[in-house]
């Protein structure tokens, strides 16, 4: 089993505040996951860093159903006073430092964690990626489903570029809360038809078509 998922939970926050905290930090955790090269573990595929101002379980570990939970102290007041980009840095550093501690405890290689951390920093926390990419039959046009995973929302675009890389078409397909449980089911596929007709599909069903 390979480790590939990471979460930050404010587990003592009120339900509404906890939901808001989770939605904000998912763009950071998902960004880290996207660059992280999964590693073999002793039956662990997901790590949850459980954050609170103070808890008797700080720095202790629980493990169940292939999920590892690590309790860490977190200064929420300091976090709330930061601007948006500083909040993301604070969260990334909290995640990264906690994972390095777990590397020491479990003997995991730190290199995959460091590499993912450096890439998120290099991107300046701008989490944009391509979900699908397909050329048309003449290979003169390339269509892409491009995702913008932000701290406040998730935007999904359909865009087309010519072979020189110039954008010739762009359409917002949908906007959703930045929660994978909500937006992953909305991500579809693309298919080129003759005469440069581009079709956007979801679960095999045609949703929209565009003449390019």
C-alpha positions in Angstrom: 0.0 0.0 0.0 1.3 3.4 -0.9 1.0 6.7 1.0 -0.6 9.4 -1.2 -3.2 11.4 0.7 -2.8 14.1 3.3 -5.2 16.2 5.4 -5.2 18.9 8.0 -8.1 18.8 10.5 -9.1 21.4 13.0 -10.8 18.7 15.0 -11.8 20.9 18.0 -13.3 23.7 16.0 -17.0 24.2 15.9 -18.6 22.4 12.9 -19.0 25.6 10.8 -15.5 26.8 11.5 -14.0 23.3 11.0 -15.7 23.1 7.5 -14.4 26.6 6.6 -10.9 25.6 7.7 -10.9 22.3 5.8 -12.2 24.0 2.6 -9.4 26.6 2.8 -6.6 24.2 3.4 -7.6 21.6 0.8 -6.0 23.7 -2.0 -2.7 23.4 -0.1 -3.0 19.7 0.7 -4.2 18.8 -2.7 -1.4 20.8 -4.3 1.1 18.9 -2.2 -0.5 15.6 -3.1 -0.3 16.4 -6.8 3.5 16.6 -6.6 4.1 13.9 -4.0 5.4 10.6 -5.4 3.6 7.9 -3.4 5.8 5.8 -1.2 5.4 2.3 0.1 4.3 2.1 3.7 3.4 -0.5 6.2 -0.3 -0.4 5.3 -0.8 3.4 5.4 -2.3 5.3 2.5 -3.5 8.5 4.2 -2.1 10.8 6.9 -4.3 13.2 8.9 -2.7 15.9 11.0 -5.2 16.6 13.7 -4.7 20.2 14.9 -5.8 22.0 18.0 -4.6 24.8 20.3 -3.7 22.2 22.9 -4.5 18.6 23.6 -3.1 15.9 25.8 -2.6 13.8 22.8 -0.2 16.3 21.1 2.7 14.5 19.3 1.0 11.1 19.6 -0.2 8.8 16.8 -3.3 6.8 16.2 -3.7 4.3 13.3 -6.8 2.5 12.1 -8.2 1.3 8.7 -4.9 2.3 6.9 -5.2 5.9 8.1 -2.6 7.4 10.4 -3.6 10.3 12.6 -1.0 12.6 14.2 -1.9 15.1 16.8 -0.2 18.5 16.7 -0.5 21.9 18.4 -1.6 24.7 16.1 -2.0 28.4 16.8 -5.3 29.2 15.2 -5.3 32.8 16.5 -2.0 33.4 14.7 -3.3 31.7 11.6 -6.5 33.8 11.4 -4.5 37.0 11.6 -2.4 36.2 8.5 -3.2 37.3 5.0 -4.2 34.6 2.4 -0.8 33.7 1.1 0.8 33.7 4.5 -2.0 31.4 5.7 -1.1 29.0 2.9 2.6 29.1 3.8 1.7 28.5 7.5 -0.5 25.5 6.6 2.1 24.0 4.2 4.8 24.4 6.8 2.6 22.7 9.4 1.9 19.8 7.1 5.5 19.5 6.0 7.1 19.7 9.4 4.6 17.2 10.8 5.4 14.8 7.9 9.1 15.1 8.5 8.6 14.1 12.1 6.7 11.1 10.9 9.5 10.2 8.5 11.8 10.1 11.6 9.3 7.9 13.5 8.7 5.5 10.7 11.9 5.5 8.7 10.4 7.0 5.6 12.6 8.7 3.0 12.2 12.5 3.3 13.1 13.2 -0.3 9.5 12.7 -1.8 8.2 15.1 0.9 10.8 17.7 0.3 10.4 17.5 -3.4 6.6 18.1 -3.2 7.1 20.9 -0.7 9.6 22.7 -3.0 7.2 22.4 -6.0 4.3 24.0 -4.1 6.6 26.9 -3.1 7.9 27.2 -6.7 4.2 27.5 -7.9 3.7 30.2 -5.3 0.6 28.2 -4.1 -1.1 28.6 -7.5 -2.7 25.2 -7.9 -3.6 25.0 -11.6 -3.4 21.7 -13.5 -4.7 19.8 -16.6 -7.2 17.1 -16.0 -7.6 15.9 -19.6 -5.8 16.8 -22.8 -6.6 15.7 -26.4 -5.5 16.7 -29.9 -7.9 17.0 -32.8 -7.5 14.6 -35.8 -5.2 17.0 -37.7 -3.2 17.7 -34.5 -3.6 21.4 -35.1 -5.7 22.0 -32.1 -5.4 20.7 -28.5 -8.2 20.7 -26.0 -7.7 20.7 -22.3 -9.8 20.5 -19.2 -8.0 22.8 -16.8 -8.6 23.0 -13.1 -8.0 26.0 -10.8 -8.1 24.8 -7.2 -8.2 27.9 -5.0 -8.8 28.3 -1.3 -12.3 29.8 -1.9 -13.5 27.9 -4.9 -12.7 25.3 -7.6 -13.1 26.5 -11.3 -13.0 24.1 -14.2 -12.4 25.4 -17.7 -12.4 23.9 -21.2 -9.8 25.6 -23.3 -8.4 25.0 -26.8 -5.0 26.1 -28.1 -3.5 25.9 -31.6 -0.2 24.2 -32.3 1.6 27.5 -31.6 0.2 27.5 -28.1 -2.2 30.4 -28.6 -5.5 30.2 -26.9 -8.4 30.1 -29.4 -11.3 29.1 -27.1 -12.0 29.1 -23.4 -15.2 28.3 -21.4 -15.9 28.0 -17.7 -17.5 24.5 -17.3 -18.4 24.8 -13.6 -17.5 26.4 -10.2 -17.7 24.4 -7.0 -16.5 24.5 -3.4 -12.9 23.5 -3.1 -13.7 20.0 -1.9 -12.8 16.9 -3.9 -15.9 15.1 -2.7 -17.9 17.7 -4.6 -15.9 18.6 -7.7 -14.3 15.2 -8.6 -17.7 13.8 -9.6 -18.2 16.8 -12.0 -14.9 16.3 -13.8 -15.6 14.8 -17.2 -13.8 13.9 -20.4 -13.4 15.4 -23.9 -13.8 14.0 -27.4 -13.1 15.4 -30.8 -15.6 14.7 -33.6 -15.1 15.3 -37.3 -15.1 18.9 -38.6 -13.4 20.0 -35.3 -16.5 19.6 -33.1 -15.4 19.3 -29.5 -17.6 17.4 -27.0 -17.5 17.6 -23.3 -18.7 14.4 -21.5 -19.4 13.4 -18.0 -19.7 9.6 -17.2 -20.0 8.9 -20.9 -22.9 11.3 -21.4 -22.6 14.3 -23.7 -23.0 17.5 -21.8 -22.0 20.2 -24.3 -20.5 20.4 -27.8 -18.6 23.2 -29.5 -17.7 24.0 -33.1 -14.2 25.2 -33.3 
